[in-house]
Amino acid sequence: MPWYAVHTKSRHEDMVHLGLTQKAFHAFLPKMEVWSKRKDRRKRIMIPMFPGYLFVELNSVDNQTKVNVLKTFGVVRILGKPRSADPIPVPDAKIDAIQRIIRSKVEVQQLQYPKVGEPARITDGPFKGIEGLVLRTDYEKELFVIAIELLQRSVAIKLEGFQIARL
């Protein structure tokens, strides 16, 4: 069965996970452990790996199923293409990768992709270390086009998400 990403209201991920589970959906809320600063102490807490999102496994995306998911308290929408009613499944390989990361208990740090117009640094490949401006993004394909200045000329390079970091 394919997985779909569900956008939730801010800080409603646990409530949505519980609601979907009570409706007999198989929901997956990846969490990670982080240090939290309190007034007088620090402690480890579990937070969503992707704040505002979780995943649900659906055997069909007919209207009745979509409405049942969308009527769950705290659900904003099922992710899909802009201006389209059809949700887009998340590839199984990505869900498997997230589950492997969680099982490995490796320390995870949240990073944001750079946005158009933001400065970024290339972190991998032959152009590693070069900085430039993000011109275009295609988050679905995880592709970024970054402009770099070379010899008083600007060139654009296509990069994958793991090859670029915000400055």
Short mmCIF file of the C-alpha atoms (twelve columns), coordinates in Angstrom:
data_MODEL
# 
_entry.id   MODEL 
# 
loop_
_atom_site.group_PDB 
_atom_site.id 
_atom_site.type_symbol 
_atom_site.label_atom_id 
_atom_site.label_alt_id 
_atom_site.label_comp_id 
_atom_site.label_asym_id 
_atom_site.label_seq_id 
_atom_site.Cartn_x 
_atom_site.Cartn_y 
_atom_site.Cartn_z 
_atom_site.pdbx_PDB_model_num 
ATOM 1   C CA . MET A 1   0.000   0.000  0.000   1 
ATOM 2   C CA . PRO A 2   1.318   3.468  -0.811  1 
ATOM 3   C CA . TRP A 3   2.155   6.090  1.816   1 
ATOM 4   C CA . TYR A 4   0.932   9.678  1.667   1 
ATOM 5   C CA . ALA A 5   2.167   12.760 3.512   1 
ATOM 6   C CA . VAL A 6   -0.433  14.498 5.664   1 
ATOM 7   C CA . HIS A 7   -0.048  18.166 6.634   1 
ATOM 8   C CA . THR A 8   -1.277  18.883 10.161  1 
ATOM 9   C CA . LYS A 9   -2.020  21.979 12.183  1 
ATOM 10  C CA . SER A 10  0.987   23.237 14.104  1 
ATOM 11  C CA . ARG A 11  1.798   20.986 17.088  1 
ATOM 12  C CA . HIS A 12  -1.104  18.617 16.325  1 
ATOM 13  C CA . GLU A 13  0.994   15.732 14.963  1 
ATOM 14  C CA . ASP A 14  0.441   13.397 17.955  1 
ATOM 15  C CA . MET A 15  -3.292  14.136 18.016  1 
ATOM 16  C CA . VAL A 16  -3.616  13.448 14.274  1 
ATOM 17  C CA . HIS A 17  -1.565  10.242 14.629  1 
ATOM 18  C CA . LEU A 18  -3.890  9.043  17.385  1 
ATOM 19  C CA . GLY A 19  -7.010  10.047 15.433  1 
ATOM 20  C CA . LEU A 20  -5.912  8.245  12.276  1 
ATOM 21  C CA . THR A 21  -4.926  5.150  14.259  1 
ATOM 22  C CA . GLN A 22  -8.332  5.114  15.970  1 
ATOM 23  C CA . LYS A 23  -9.919  5.185  12.505  1 
ATOM 24  C CA . ALA A 24  -7.881  2.035  11.664  1 
ATOM 25  C CA . PHE A 25  -5.422  3.804  9.360   1 
ATOM 26  C CA . HIS A 26  -1.752  2.841  9.537   1 
ATOM 27  C CA . ALA A 27  -0.101  6.163  10.424  1 
ATOM 28  C CA . PHE A 28  3.623   6.823  10.823  1 
ATOM 29  C CA . LEU A 29  4.884   9.803  12.832  1 
ATOM 30  C CA . PRO A 30  8.689   9.842  12.723  1 
ATOM 31  C CA . LYS A 31  10.179  11.389 15.855  1 
ATOM 32  C CA . MET A 32  13.662  12.288 16.973  1 
ATOM 33  C CA . GLU A 33  15.213  12.943 20.359  1 
ATOM 34  C CA . VAL A 34  16.576  16.438 21.067  1 
ATOM 35  C CA . TRP A 35  17.795  18.423 24.045  1 
ATOM 36  C CA . SER A 36  15.191  20.800 25.445  1 
ATOM 37  C CA . LYS A 37  16.069  23.793 27.591  1 
ATOM 38  C CA . ARG A 38  13.734  24.380 30.484  1 
ATOM 39  C CA . LYS A 39  13.977  27.206 33.012  1 
ATOM 40  C CA . ASP A 40  16.205  25.322 35.412  1 
ATOM 41  C CA . ARG A 41  17.342  22.210 33.522  1 
ATOM 42  C CA . ARG A 42  17.944  20.480 30.233  1 
ATOM 43  C CA . LYS A 43  16.291  17.228 29.263  1 
ATOM 44  C CA . ARG A 44  15.866  14.971 26.245  1 
ATOM 45  C CA . ILE A 45  12.450  15.066 24.558  1 
ATOM 46  C CA . MET A 46  10.943  13.452 21.470  1 
ATOM 47  C CA . ILE A 47  9.770   15.825 18.726  1 
ATOM 48  C CA . PRO A 48  8.421   15.195 15.219  1 
ATOM 49  C CA . MET A 49  11.193  14.756 12.668  1 
ATOM 50  C CA . PHE A 50  9.060   16.703 10.176  1 
ATOM 51  C CA . PRO A 51  7.057   19.267 12.174  1 
ATOM 52  C CA . GLY A 52  3.538   19.625 10.812  1 
ATOM 53  C CA . TYR A 53  3.647   16.360 8.842   1 
ATOM 54  C CA . LEU A 54  3.118   12.645 9.244   1 
ATOM 55  C CA . PHE A 55  2.539   9.741  6.882   1 
ATOM 56  C CA . VAL A 56  -0.486  7.518  6.376   1 
ATOM 57  C CA . GLU A 57  -0.735  4.280  4.412   1 
ATOM 58  C CA . LEU A 58  -3.830  4.163  2.181   1 
ATOM 59  C CA . ASN A 59  -4.951  1.290  -0.028  1 
ATOM 60  C CA . SER A 60  -7.033  3.690  -2.114  1 
ATOM 61  C CA . VAL A 61  -7.418  7.440  -2.429  1 
ATOM 62  C CA . ASP A 62  -11.084 7.491  -3.345  1 
ATOM 63  C CA . ASN A 63  -13.196 10.392 -2.109  1 
ATOM 64  C CA . GLN A 64  -14.533 8.522  0.919   1 
ATOM 65  C CA . THR A 65  -11.023 7.644  2.141   1 
ATOM 66  C CA . LYS A 66  -9.735  11.188 1.558   1 
ATOM 67  C CA . VAL A 67  -12.706 12.697 3.403   1 
ATOM 68  C CA . ASN A 68  -12.219 10.256 6.288   1 
ATOM 69  C CA . VAL A 69  -8.564  11.333 6.620   1 
ATOM 70  C CA . LEU A 70  -9.357  15.033 6.162   1 
ATOM 71  C CA . LYS A 71  -12.097 14.926 8.835   1 
ATOM 72  C CA . THR A 72  -9.544  13.803 11.422  1 
ATOM 73  C CA . PHE A 73  -9.083  16.642 13.916  1 
ATOM 74  C CA . GLY A 74  -5.901  18.570 13.140  1 
ATOM 75  C CA . VAL A 75  -5.487  17.455 9.517   1 
ATOM 76  C CA . VAL A 76  -4.985  20.324 7.063   1 
ATOM 77  C CA . ARG A 77  -4.553  18.389 3.817   1 
ATOM 78  C CA . ILE A 78  -3.048  15.373 2.102   1 
ATOM 79  C CA . LEU A 79  -0.065  16.534 0.076   1 
ATOM 80  C CA . GLY A 80  -0.327  16.536 -3.689  1 
ATOM 81  C CA . LYS A 81  0.405   18.689 -6.689  1 
ATOM 82  C CA . PRO A 82  -0.630  22.339 -6.389  1 
ATOM 83  C CA . ARG A 83  -4.202  22.973 -7.558  1 
ATOM 84  C CA . SER A 84  -4.875  19.234 -7.854  1 
ATOM 85  C CA . ALA A 85  -7.223  17.094 -5.778  1 
ATOM 86  C CA . ASP A 86  -5.077  13.995 -6.260  1 
ATOM 87  C CA . PRO A 87  -2.590  13.218 -3.490  1 
ATOM 88  C CA . ILE A 88  0.905   12.100 -4.507  1 
ATOM 89  C CA . PRO A 89  2.285   8.946  -2.875  1 
ATOM 90  C CA . VAL A 90  5.601   9.135  -1.041  1 
ATOM 91  C CA . PRO A 91  8.022   6.580  -2.523  1 
ATOM 92  C CA . ASP A 92  8.434   3.485  -0.332  1 
ATOM 93  C CA . ALA A 93  12.213  3.968  -0.473  1 
ATOM 94  C CA . LYS A 94  11.882  7.315  1.325   1 
ATOM 95  C CA . ILE A 95  9.666   5.846  4.060   1 
ATOM 96  C CA . ASP A 96  12.094  2.915  4.431   1 
ATOM 97  C CA . ALA A 97  15.017  5.347  4.709   1 
ATOM 98  C CA . ILE A 98  13.252  7.336  7.445   1 
ATOM 99  C CA . GLN A 99  12.433  4.132  9.333   1 
ATOM 100 C CA . ARG A 100 16.066  2.955  9.057   1 
ATOM 101 C CA . ILE A 101 17.308  6.297  10.418  1 
ATOM 102 C CA . ILE A 102 14.948  6.010  13.392  1 
ATOM 103 C CA . ARG A 103 15.951  2.385  14.083  1 
ATOM 104 C CA . SER A 104 19.655  3.262  13.905  1 
ATOM 105 C CA . LYS A 105 19.268  5.706  16.822  1 
ATOM 106 C CA . VAL A 106 21.745  8.004  15.076  1 
ATOM 107 C CA . GLU A 107 21.548  11.664 16.145  1 
ATOM 108 C CA . VAL A 108 19.435  13.592 13.644  1 
ATOM 109 C CA . GLN A 109 19.499  17.325 13.029  1 
ATOM 110 C CA . GLN A 110 16.767  19.220 11.177  1 
ATOM 111 C CA . LEU A 111 17.932  21.326 8.247   1 
ATOM 112 C CA . GLN A 112 15.889  23.375 5.814   1 
ATOM 113 C CA . TYR A 113 16.411  23.416 2.085   1 
ATOM 114 C CA . PRO A 114 17.436  26.804 0.739   1 
ATOM 115 C CA . LYS A 115 14.741  28.883 -0.925  1 
ATOM 116 C CA . VAL A 116 14.909  30.771 -4.223  1 
ATOM 117 C CA . GLY A 117 17.062  33.871 -3.819  1 
ATOM 118 C CA . GLU A 118 18.877  32.596 -0.737  1 
ATOM 119 C CA . PRO A 119 22.639  32.155 -0.648  1 
ATOM 120 C CA . ALA A 120 23.778  28.534 -0.494  1 
ATOM 121 C CA . ARG A 121 26.965  26.485 -0.421  1 
ATOM 122 C CA . ILE A 122 27.605  23.364 -2.474  1 
ATOM 123 C CA . THR A 123 28.512  20.603 0.010   1 
ATOM 124 C CA . ASP A 124 29.242  17.661 -2.275  1 
ATOM 125 C CA . GLY A 125 30.624  16.913 -5.715  1 
ATOM 126 C CA . PRO A 126 33.198  18.664 -7.894  1 
ATOM 127 C CA . PHE A 127 31.964  22.157 -6.928  1 
ATOM 128 C CA . LYS A 128 32.122  21.480 -3.165  1 
ATOM 129 C CA . GLY A 129 32.712  24.669 -1.170  1 
ATOM 130 C CA . ILE A 130 31.516  27.076 -3.879  1 
ATOM 131 C CA . GLU A 131 28.818  29.538 -2.840  1 
ATOM 132 C CA . GLY A 132 26.060  31.032 -4.946  1 
ATOM 133 C CA . LEU A 133 22.404  32.043 -5.109  1 
ATOM 134 C CA . VAL A 134 19.543  29.566 -5.530  1 
ATOM 135 C CA . LEU A 135 17.738  30.373 -8.802  1 
ATOM 136 C CA . ARG A 136 15.146  27.586 -9.035  1 
ATOM 137 C CA . THR A 137 13.977  24.635 -6.989  1 
ATOM 138 C CA . ASP A 138 12.015  21.495 -7.723  1 
ATOM 139 C CA . TYR A 139 11.363  19.984 -4.297  1 
ATOM 140 C CA . GLU A 140 9.494   17.023 -5.775  1 
ATOM 141 C CA . LYS A 141 12.600  15.934 -7.717  1 
ATOM 142 C CA . GLU A 142 14.941  17.352 -5.041  1 
ATOM 143 C CA . LEU A 143 16.732  19.428 -7.678  1 
ATOM 144 C CA . PHE A 144 18.196  22.892 -7.176  1 
ATOM 145 C CA . VAL A 145 19.702  25.318 -9.660  1 
ATOM 146 C CA . ILE A 146 22.359  27.535 -8.123  1 
ATOM 147 C CA . ALA A 147 24.087  30.479 -9.821  1 
ATOM 148 C CA . ILE A 148 27.781  30.899 -9.116  1 
ATOM 149 C CA . GLU A 149 30.124  33.667 -10.178 1 
ATOM 150 C CA . LEU A 150 33.136  32.485 -12.173 1 
ATOM 151 C CA . LEU A 151 35.432  34.919 -13.960 1 
ATOM 152 C CA . GLN A 152 32.811  37.692 -13.816 1 
ATOM 153 C CA . ARG A 153 30.193  35.422 -15.380 1 
ATOM 154 C CA . SER A 154 27.318  33.595 -13.775 1 
ATOM 155 C CA . VAL A 155 26.761  29.914 -14.482 1 
ATOM 156 C CA . ALA A 156 23.885  27.728 -13.309 1 
ATOM 157 C CA . ILE A 157 24.448  24.244 -11.940 1 
ATOM 158 C CA . LYS A 158 21.782  21.601 -11.252 1 
ATOM 159 C CA . LEU A 159 22.241  19.918 -7.879  1 
ATOM 160 C CA . GLU A 160 20.458  17.336 -5.762  1 
ATOM 161 C CA . GLY A 161 19.203  18.166 -2.272  1 
ATOM 162 C CA . PHE A 162 22.056  16.445 -0.446  1 
ATOM 163 C CA . GLN A 163 24.615  18.560 -2.350  1 
ATOM 164 C CA . ILE A 164 23.476  21.972 -1.113  1 
ATOM 165 C CA . ALA A 165 23.156  23.773 2.228   1 
ATOM 166 C CA . ARG A 166 21.830  27.145 3.334   1 
ATOM 167 C CA . LEU A 167 24.355  29.743 4.445   1 
# 
